[in-house]
Amino acid sequence: MARTRVTIRDVADAVGVSATTVSHALNGKGEVSPATVERVRAVAHRLGYRPSATAQALRRGRTGSLVLILPREDGREVARQIVALDYYMAIAATAASAAFEHNRALVLPPELTTAAEWEAINPDGVLLCDPIASDPQIDLLESIGVPVVTIERDAGRPGRIHYVSGDNAANTRVVLEHLRAQGARRIALLTTEWTRAWSIDIDDAYRTWCGETGFPDLRVLVPVQFDNRAAYQTACQLLDSATPPDAIYAPAEGYTNGVVAACRDRGLRIPDDVLVVGGIDGREARESEPAVTAIDLHPDRQAEAAIQLLIDRVEGHAPAGPVHVPSTLQVRASSIRMR
């Protein structure tokens, strides 16, 4: 038989006071004597009373829900590709668990574009992944009083502190120095036209590093797709050129398989002929043949930090942002040449 939930009325009846008195005693409100407060709390503990999270949220004028927004691009196919990426799924899973620990549910809604649509679900706060520069979603949400925390900074708001990120510029330098140490002299970068900080930071760091070291700038634009087709076509063009690269850095998840396939179809050996590094670690990198070196951005740690930062904003605490989560270069066979 299912156990019946103990209510505030049960506690009131056991103590012999009103439900209002019990509520005031448990919440530190009203004029209740210390002796009654102690007796109410003792009985509540003995009976196993737990306050309703929903009722508490309503009293605070909140719904007890947080919303997660993943990046959206034009076209249903690209949207499906983004949702399927390991990085965002790790963020969603960890964010849901972290929200639950704070007695809140995490919601992934369809695309909402108006204040009326947002007010209909009335979330306590929003976690936004990879905002575009000067993201209008932030303006809309905060104009109706919904606090927003982002994973990755908004490139169009240099003064905004409510975000969690890795150090994209430092990560790029780590990759490039690793490839140089392995003998690479022509390192190509598969970049995109995204106006998201992650892509901008990598592009800027690569260009700066090439200028400092004298290495050729071999940036190549890849269409905003996150499966292996676009990366495959771009890698084929690179490898078929008169002066092909001896290393390829493919930052976006979904690109490394395309690069590996392009090398294989041209009879090029990884890592002997071409070194390959990916920008986001996941199953694609680990299960490739050979296994691909990649940066672990630790999306689980990013999500935990972002939920805590968002809870701080919801509760009105002074946020300690921005929060930077250190990344790790997971070195594997694709970028190690036997000497």
PyMOL commands that set and color helices and strands:
alter all, ss='L'
color gray80, all
select helices_A, chain A and resi 8-15+19-27+34-47+53-59+76-84+86-101+115-121+136-143+168-181+197-213+228-239+256-265+283-286+299-314+333-335
alter helices_A, ss='H'
color red, helices_A
select strands_A, chain A and resi 65-69+105-107+125-129+148-151+163-165+187-191+218-221+247-250+275-278+293-296+323-324+328-330
alter strands_A, ss='S'
color yellow, strands_A
deselect
rebuild
show_as cartoon
